[in-house]
Amino acid sequence: MFPAIESLAMTFPTLLADTNADFWFPIQGSSFAEEVDWVYDLILYISLAFFVPMMAFMVWCLFKYIKARGTKAESQISHHTTLELTWSIGPSVLLVWMFVQGSISFLDMRTPPEGSYDIGVQAFKWGWTMDYGNGTFHPELHIVKDEPTKLSMRSTDVIHSLFVPAFRAKKDIVPGRYNYMWFKPTVASEQISDEALAKLKKQSEGATWDYDKVHTIQTEDGERELQVTPEGYTFFDLYCTEYCGKNHSEMQTVVVVHETQAELEAWIKANSSRGDVSMEEWGELLYARRGCSGCHSVDGSKLVGPSFLDLFGSQHALATGENQLVDENYVRESIIAPKAKVVAGYQPVMPSYKGQLSDDDIASIIAYLKSISANAPSQPAGAEAESEEESAE
């Protein structure tokens, strides 16, 4: 399904708030949306005002002036200067006026205001990483309602394009350079109750969180059909709209809009470190947050990269013909320099996470891989706690 059509179909159940969605577009979620929709409607209806009468007149002429087979065509020896100038100059002036209307909106969207909140965006095949500073990375884009947000975007491989349909915002991301875009969201996400979220997590236990799934959730306003993040936020869809290879259609994430800056900062703080979470749990969270799930399954199915199920402790055949034991050193090397030892049958498309994951993060990923592998060596009692203490040090 095309992203724009899919966003129209899927965005309606996404937010609790009232919306201005229409037949052509999803809800208006940013300060640009109303103006963009107005320009679109302007061009659409002016075009229809010309197209429909012209096509109707053409069809009428086909029947009105039909001639019998073999009739000789009449020669055209005259012209009407006034008429020709009218249908040339009039539409040209109208086209220039429509171009100016679109240019005004375009220039506004190109120039971020001073003091905009800056978030780094890294696009790669086939996922997104948002950089919130201080070592906080996440695949979801979290921003603040009514606050201008600037995205500083780069690609690690091919051309991508970031598109948020509800914001009417789209920008290409070109390898080897930074591209920028900005928007001011005007509709905040809502967060479902802890009780409702706990119920959803129990239903989804043992499976990767499905953002596309529409849940029936009991709210203060009765039962609602909603899509939510693993933290219980409703969201806007974010897509890549530049074809970038085999899994292009899966290169999507979500935008969560917080009510206040304090709420966003609290979310960033909660996602910046492992805290009291066990290494296995933190590793599982990193697997979901850092884009690993887009290329590596945990159920044995083959995706872009090898499955993580029963991976640790197994032997892999490399593209060079050598065999490689999947141990701590190999996992670490594959995260830092993924193209150094590529598994046979797979393409070297994984980006490097050097400088993006701490030693504790990598140790947590290794712990998670061990926890889902029947090939992992048994761990003596107390070794996990000792490992966590060493990682903390």
Helices and strands as residue ranges (DSSP letters): H 3-11, H 33-64, H 81-110, E 117-124, E 127-131, E 137-138, E 141-144, E 149-155, E 160-164, G 165-167, E 169-173, E 179-183, H 194-203, E 215-219, E 222-226, E 236-240, G 248-250, E 252-258, H 261-270, H 279-289, G 292-294, E 315-317, E 323-325, H 328-336, H 359-371, H 383-392
